[in-house]
Amino acid sequence: MQEPNSTRKRIRGEERVAANSLRTLVYSIAMSVEDKVVLEDMINKLSQEADTMLDIINDIPKKHQKELLLGYKTLLQSGIDAVNRRLTNL
């Protein structure tokens, strides 16, 4: 069973809001235009990759989705943990 379209639309909407918020923050900080463009590009890629990953997992048979989602969650959590460590050092 695949994820309902309404759930995917809601998740995509939340991803877009978060990405837009981060883009706005980047453009509000004093830094070179080149750095802003690079960061915006990375935000776009990260958002697109997350959305694509969830779409691909959604298309895989349900019996494997939980295992893949847990693995994906672990990957994302390691990134969050790295950010938290950096925040602690600031």
N, C-alpha and C positions, 0 to 999 in steps of 0.2 A: 504494500500500500504506500502510495506516495504522499508527500506532504500536501495538504490542501493549498490551492492557489492563494486563498486569502491569507494564510499564514506566511507563505513565501513573499507575498506583496508587503505584508507588515514588516517582515524582517528586512527586506530590501529598503523599505522606507526608513527604518531605524538606522541601517547602514549609511544611507545617503545623508541623513541628518548629522550623524557623527562625523562623517567625512567632511561635510560642508562646515561644520563647526571648527574642525581642525584647520581647514583651509583658511577660514576667516582669521583664526588665531595667527597662523603663519604670516598672513598679509598685514596683520596689525603690529608685528614685531619689527623693530629696526634691524634690517640685515640687507645684504645685497640682493638685487633683483634676481641674479643668477641663482642664489641659494633658495630664494622663494620659489622660483620655477622648478628647481630640482625637488624641493620638498613637496610641492603640489603634485608633481608627476609621481612621486613615490606614494603619496596618499591615494591618488587615483588608482595606481597599480595594486596597492594593498587592498583597497575596497573591492576592486574588480576580481582579484584573486580569491578573496573570501567568498564572494558571491558565486563565482564559478565552482569553487570547491563544494559548496553546499548544494549547488545544482547537480554536480556529478554524483555526489553521495546520494542525493535524492533519487537518482535514476538507477541506482544499484538495488538489487533485491533487498527487501526489508530485513531479512534475517542477517544481513551483513552490515546494515546501516549503523546499528548501535555501536558495534566494535569500531567502525571507521570514525564515527562521530566522537567517540571517546578518545581515539588516537589523535584526531584533529584538535580536540579540546586540550589534550596534553601538550601538543605543539604550540598552540596559542598561549597556554598557561606559562610555558617556558619563556615566551616573549614578554608576557606581563610580569613575570618574576624578575627578568632582567631589567625592565623599566623600573620596577619597585626598588631594586638594588641601586640603580642610578639615582633615583629620587632620594634615597636614604643618604647618599653621599653628597648631596647638594646643600 
